[in-house]
Amino acid sequence: MSDDLVMAATEWPTNAAMIADVARLYFWDDDYNVLDCTFGKGAWWRCWRPNSLTASDLRAMPEPYANVMYCAGVDFREMPWTEECFDVVAFDPPYVSVGGRTTTGIGEMHAAYGMDGAPLSPQGVQDDIDAGLAECFRVVKKGGIVLVKCQDYVSSGKLWPGTYLTLKAAYAVGFQLVDRLEHLSGPRPQPEGRGPQKHARRNYSTLFVLRRPRR
Protein backbone atom coordinates (compact mmCIF):
# COMPACT_ATOMS: atom_id res chain seq x y z
CA MET A 1 0.00 0.00 0.00
CA SER A 2 1.37 3.41 -0.93
CA ASP A 3 2.33 5.72 1.91
CA ASP A 4 0.86 8.56 -0.15
CA LEU A 5 -2.72 7.34 0.22
CA VAL A 6 -5.02 9.41 2.42
CA MET A 7 -6.93 7.01 4.66
CA ALA A 8 -10.42 7.77 5.99
CA ALA A 9 -9.49 6.89 9.60
CA THR A 10 -6.03 8.01 10.69
CA GLU A 11 -4.25 8.88 13.92
CA TRP A 12 -3.08 12.25 12.67
CA PRO A 13 -0.90 13.96 15.30
CA THR A 14 -2.84 17.22 14.93
CA ASN A 15 -5.78 18.74 13.07
CA ALA A 16 -3.22 20.56 10.95
CA ALA A 17 -1.76 17.28 9.71
CA MET A 18 -5.26 16.08 8.82
CA ILE A 19 -6.03 19.30 6.92
CA ALA A 20 -2.78 18.97 4.99
CA ASP A 21 -3.96 15.57 3.77
CA VAL A 22 -7.43 16.90 3.01
CA ALA A 23 -5.83 19.68 0.96
CA ARG A 24 -4.14 17.08 -1.24
CA LEU A 25 -7.56 15.72 -2.17
CA TYR A 26 -9.75 18.82 -2.38
CA PHE A 27 -7.65 21.98 -2.80
CA TRP A 28 -6.91 21.53 -6.49
CA ASP A 29 -6.28 25.20 -7.27
CA ASP A 30 -3.57 27.20 -5.48
CA ASP A 31 -5.64 30.34 -6.01
CA TYR A 32 -8.72 29.11 -4.12
CA ASN A 33 -10.18 31.82 -1.91
CA VAL A 34 -10.53 30.15 1.52
CA LEU A 35 -12.46 31.32 4.59
CA ASP A 36 -11.80 29.94 8.07
CA CYS A 37 -14.80 31.32 9.98
CA THR A 38 -13.66 29.73 13.29
CA PHE A 39 -9.98 30.61 13.06
CA GLY A 40 -9.16 30.64 16.79
CA LYS A 41 -5.36 30.40 16.93
CA GLY A 42 -5.05 29.15 13.37
CA ALA A 43 -4.22 25.59 14.42
CA TRP A 44 -5.67 24.06 11.23
CA TRP A 45 -3.09 25.79 9.04
CA ARG A 46 0.21 25.01 10.78
CA CYS A 47 1.25 22.28 8.33
CA TRP A 48 -0.26 23.65 5.13
CA ARG A 49 -1.89 26.96 4.25
CA PRO A 50 -3.69 28.23 1.13
CA ASN A 51 -2.36 31.26 -0.73
CA SER A 52 -5.54 33.22 0.01
CA LEU A 53 -6.94 32.78 3.52
CA THR A 54 -9.51 34.97 5.25
CA ALA A 55 -9.47 34.32 9.01
CA SER A 56 -12.44 35.33 11.13
CA ASP A 57 -13.58 34.73 14.70
CA LEU A 58 -15.50 36.44 17.48
CA ARG A 59 -12.39 37.69 19.24
CA ALA A 60 -9.43 39.75 18.12
CA MET A 61 -6.69 37.46 16.83
CA PRO A 62 -2.90 37.56 16.70
CA GLU A 63 -1.32 37.66 13.27
CA PRO A 64 1.03 34.67 13.17
CA TYR A 65 0.90 34.18 9.40
CA ALA A 66 1.74 36.39 6.47
CA ASN A 67 -0.75 36.82 3.61
CA VAL A 68 -3.77 36.18 5.82
CA MET A 69 -6.67 38.64 5.98
CA TYR A 70 -7.94 38.88 9.57
CA CYS A 71 -11.51 39.82 10.44
CA ALA A 72 -12.13 39.94 14.19
CA GLY A 73 -15.55 40.11 15.80
CA VAL A 74 -17.29 37.92 13.20
CA ASP A 75 -20.00 35.52 14.40
CA PHE A 76 -20.16 32.41 12.19
CA ARG A 77 -23.94 32.36 12.68
CA GLU A 78 -24.25 35.73 10.92
CA MET A 79 -21.33 36.44 8.63
CA PRO A 80 -20.91 39.82 6.88
CA TRP A 81 -19.97 38.50 3.45
CA THR A 82 -22.31 38.40 0.48
CA GLU A 83 -23.40 35.15 -1.13
CA GLU A 84 -20.94 32.89 -2.94
CA CYS A 85 -17.72 34.68 -1.94
CA PHE A 86 -15.43 31.74 -1.17
CA ASP A 87 -14.23 28.59 -2.91
CA VAL A 88 -13.68 26.75 0.39
CA VAL A 89 -14.96 27.35 3.93
CA ALA A 90 -13.42 25.76 7.04
CA PHE A 91 -15.87 25.43 9.94
CA ASP A 92 -14.60 24.10 13.28
CA PRO A 93 -17.24 25.21 15.80
CA PRO A 94 -17.59 24.12 19.43
CA TYR A 95 -19.14 20.68 18.95
CA VAL A 96 -19.08 19.19 22.48
CA SER A 97 -21.15 20.78 25.23
CA VAL A 98 -19.54 21.57 28.56
CA GLY A 99 -22.75 21.18 30.55
CA GLY A 100 -22.63 21.70 34.30
CA ARG A 101 -19.67 19.43 34.92
CA THR A 102 -16.65 20.69 36.82
CA THR A 103 -14.39 17.76 35.91
CA THR A 104 -14.31 18.34 32.15
CA GLY A 105 -11.40 19.96 30.34
CA ILE A 106 -13.61 21.10 27.48
CA GLY A 107 -14.33 24.47 29.06
CA GLU A 108 -10.63 25.29 29.32
CA MET A 109 -10.14 24.28 25.69
CA HIS A 110 -13.02 26.51 24.60
CA ALA A 111 -11.61 29.45 26.59
CA ALA A 112 -8.17 29.01 25.04
CA TYR A 113 -9.71 29.36 21.60
CA GLY A 114 -12.08 32.19 22.45
CA MET A 115 -15.11 29.90 22.61
CA ASP A 116 -15.92 30.13 26.33
CA GLY A 117 -19.30 31.62 25.48
CA ALA A 118 -20.39 28.37 23.81
CA PRO A 119 -23.78 26.98 24.90
CA LEU A 120 -23.79 24.56 27.83
CA SER A 121 -26.40 22.15 26.48
CA PRO A 122 -25.94 19.70 23.58
CA GLN A 123 -29.00 21.17 21.83
CA GLY A 124 -27.63 24.69 22.21
CA VAL A 125 -24.31 23.62 20.71
CA GLN A 126 -26.11 21.86 17.86
CA ASP A 127 -28.31 24.90 17.19
CA ASP A 128 -25.14 26.98 16.71
CA ILE A 129 -23.66 24.37 14.38
CA ASP A 130 -26.86 24.29 12.32
CA ALA A 131 -26.92 28.09 12.03
CA GLY A 132 -23.26 28.10 11.04
CA LEU A 133 -23.83 25.48 8.36
CA ALA A 134 -26.55 27.61 6.81
CA GLU A 135 -24.17 30.57 6.69
CA CYS A 136 -21.38 28.46 5.24
CA PHE A 137 -23.74 27.32 2.49
CA ARG A 138 -24.63 30.93 1.77
CA VAL A 139 -21.08 32.27 1.45
CA VAL A 140 -19.46 29.33 -0.39
CA LYS A 141 -19.61 29.31 -4.18
CA LYS A 142 -21.70 26.80 -6.10
CA GLY A 143 -19.52 23.72 -6.43
CA GLY A 144 -17.44 24.91 -3.45
CA ILE A 145 -16.25 22.84 -0.50
CA VAL A 146 -17.05 23.22 3.21
CA LEU A 147 -15.04 21.34 5.86
CA VAL A 148 -16.89 20.88 9.15
CA LYS A 149 -15.65 19.18 12.32
CA CYS A 150 -18.06 17.41 14.69
CA GLN A 151 -18.27 14.53 17.15
CA ASP A 152 -20.56 12.15 18.99
CA TYR A 153 -20.22 12.42 22.76
CA VAL A 154 -21.84 11.46 26.06
CA SER A 155 -23.74 14.17 27.95
CA SER A 156 -25.72 13.60 31.16
CA GLY A 157 -25.30 9.88 30.72
CA LYS A 158 -26.72 9.82 27.17
CA LEU A 159 -24.98 9.53 23.84
CA TRP A 160 -25.46 12.70 21.80
CA PRO A 161 -25.32 11.86 18.05
CA GLY A 162 -23.49 14.99 16.93
CA THR A 163 -22.27 13.55 13.62
CA TYR A 164 -25.76 12.39 12.61
CA LEU A 165 -27.38 15.70 13.56
CA THR A 166 -24.70 17.75 11.82
CA LEU A 167 -24.99 15.76 8.62
CA LYS A 168 -28.79 15.95 8.81
CA ALA A 169 -28.57 19.76 9.11
CA ALA A 170 -26.09 19.89 6.21
CA TYR A 171 -28.46 17.95 3.97
CA ALA A 172 -31.35 20.18 5.07
CA VAL A 173 -29.66 23.35 3.79
CA GLY A 174 -28.67 21.67 0.52
CA PHE A 175 -25.14 20.30 0.93
CA GLN A 176 -23.91 17.09 -0.67
CA LEU A 177 -21.60 14.77 1.29
CA VAL A 178 -18.28 14.29 -0.51
CA ASP A 179 -16.16 12.57 2.13
CA ARG A 180 -15.91 11.68 5.80
CA LEU A 181 -12.65 11.42 7.74
CA GLU A 182 -12.21 10.08 11.26
CA HIS A 183 -9.44 11.71 13.30
CA LEU A 184 -8.31 9.05 15.77
CA SER A 185 -6.76 10.18 19.04
CA GLY A 186 -6.00 8.94 22.52
CA PRO A 187 -8.91 9.42 24.95
CA ARG A 188 -8.59 11.97 27.74
CA PRO A 189 -7.96 10.51 31.21
CA GLN A 190 -11.09 9.51 33.09
CA PRO A 191 -11.74 12.16 35.79
CA GLU A 192 -11.50 10.98 39.38
CA GLY A 193 -14.75 10.14 41.11
CA ARG A 194 -16.51 8.88 38.01
CA GLY A 195 -18.53 5.70 38.38
CA PRO A 196 -18.14 2.57 36.29
CA GLN A 197 -17.90 3.03 32.54
CA LYS A 198 -21.26 2.89 30.76
CA HIS A 199 -20.33 4.00 27.24
CA ALA A 200 -17.40 3.37 24.92
CA ARG A 201 -14.93 6.26 25.08
CA ARG A 202 -15.03 8.45 21.99
CA ASN A 203 -11.42 8.39 20.77
CA TYR A 204 -12.12 10.10 17.47
CA SER A 205 -13.69 13.17 15.92
CA THR A 206 -15.20 13.50 12.46
CA LEU A 207 -14.50 15.82 9.55
CA PHE A 208 -17.19 16.06 6.89
CA VAL A 209 -16.25 17.29 3.43
CA LEU A 210 -19.38 18.92 2.01
CA ARG A 211 -20.10 20.48 -1.35
CA ARG A 212 -22.63 23.09 -2.37
CA PRO A 213 -24.21 21.73 -5.59
CA ARG A 214 -23.40 23.54 -8.81
CA ARG A 215 -27.11 23.78 -9.58
N, C-alpha and C positions, 0 to 999 in steps of 0.2 A: 504493500500500500504506500502510495506517495506521501511524503511528509508535507507536501504542499496542499493537500486536501483540507478543506474547512469542514470539520465535523459538526453535526447538529448539537451534540452534548460534549462539552469540553471543560476541563478544569483550567480555564484561563486564569493566570495569576491576578489579573485586574480587569475591570471593565474596559480599560483602554486597550488591552491586548485583544479582547473580544471585538471591539469596534474596528481595530486594524484589520482583523480577518473579515469582518462584515464589509469593510470598504473594498476589499479585493473582489467581492462578489457583486456589489451594488453601486459603487461609486465609479462608473465607467468613464466619466468626463472630469478632467482636472479642473474645469471651469464651473462645475456645479456650484450654485449659490445655496449654501447650507445655513439653516437656522438651528441653534440649540436654545430652545426656549426654557430650559431648566439648567442653565450653565453651571450654577454653583461655583466650584473651584476649578472647573474645566477638566475634571478627572478623565472624562471620556476621550480626550484628545491628546494625551501625553505620549502615546506611541505613534499616532498618525493624525494628521490634521489636514482638512481641505484647504485649498488656496483662498477660498472666500467663505469666511465663517462669521455669522452674526450671532453674538452671545447675549442672551437676555436672561434676567432673573428679577425677583422682587427686590433684592438688596443690591446696594452698590458693590461692584466687584473689583478686585485687583486686576492689573493688566499684565499677566505673565507671558503672553504670547504676542508676537508681532503680527501685523496684518489681520487682526481680529477687530470687528466693529462691536463695541460694547454698548448695550442699552439697559441701564439699570432701572429698577422700578416697574418692570413689566410683569403683569399677572398672566400666566399662560391660559387662564380661563377667559381672558378678554384682551387679546393682543391688538396692538395699534396698526398692524400692517393691513394693506388691502388684500383682496382675494388673489390667490395664485401668484405669490411673490417668490416662492422658494422651490428649488428642485428637490431638496431633501430637508426634512425636519427631524431633529432628535428630541425625544420627549421622555425624560427620566423623572417622573413626578414622585412624591412620597406615595408608596404603594403598600405599606404595612402600617396599620394603626397602632399608636402607642397605648391607647386605652388608659385605664386608671392605675396600671401597674407601676410599681416603684423599682422593680428588679430588672426591667428591660433596659437595654442599651440603645434602643431605637431613638429615644428622645434626644440623647446626646449626639447621635449621628445626624438627626434632623437639624439640630441647632448648629452643628459645625458647617452645614451646607445652607444655612439660612432658611431652613424649613420648619423651624420650631413652632410656627403658627399652624401647622398641619392639623386637620381634624383628628379628634381622639377616637371616633367610632369607625369601624370598617365601612359602614355605609357612607359616612361623611367623606372618607378618603376616596371611595369609589365614585361618589358624585363629582369630586374634583377631577378625577381621571376622565370621567365621561365628558365633562365640560371641556377639558383640555383636548381630548380627541376631536371634538367638534371643531375647535379652533384650528387644530393642526390640519384637518381636512380643508378648512376654508383657505388657509394661507399657502398650502402646498399646490404646486401646479398639477394640472391634469397629467396623469402618467408618472407623477412624482412619488417619492418614497418617504414614509414616516417610520422611524424606529421608536418603539415604545417598550419600556421595561415594566414588568409587573411580577407578581408572585402570589402563590397560594400560601396561607398562613393560618395558624390557630389563634383565635381570639375568644376569650371567655369560655374556653373549653370546647369551642366549635370550630371546625375547619371552614375558613372563608375562601371561596373559590375565586380568587382574584383574577387568575388567568382566564377562566371561563367568562366572567363578567366583563372583563376588559375587551376580550375578543367579540363578545356579544354587542357591546357598545360600538366597537369599531365597525362591525357589519351594519349596525343600525344607521350610522351616518353615511355609509356608502363605500367604505374601504373594502379592498380585496386583500386576502391573506397571501403573501408571497413566500414567507419562510418563518420558521420558529426555531430559535436557538436556546439551549438550556445551559446556563452558566453554573457549572458545578463548583461547590466550595465546601470547606470544612464547616460544620455547624458550630454556632457559638456555644460556649460552656453553659450547662444547665445551671440556672441560678440556685443558690442554696435555699432550702426550705420548700422546694417544690415537691409535690407528691409523686407517686409512681407515674411513669410515662403512660400516656393514653393515646398519643398519636405519633406517627413516624415523624422524625425531625425533618424539616424542609431544608435540605442541603443544596438547594439550587434556586436560581431565579430565572425568569424567562424574558427573552427579547423577541418581540414580534416584529417582523418586517412587513409593513403594510404598503399598499399602493392605492392612490386615488385613480380610478378608472379614467381612461383617455376620453371616454364618452359618457 
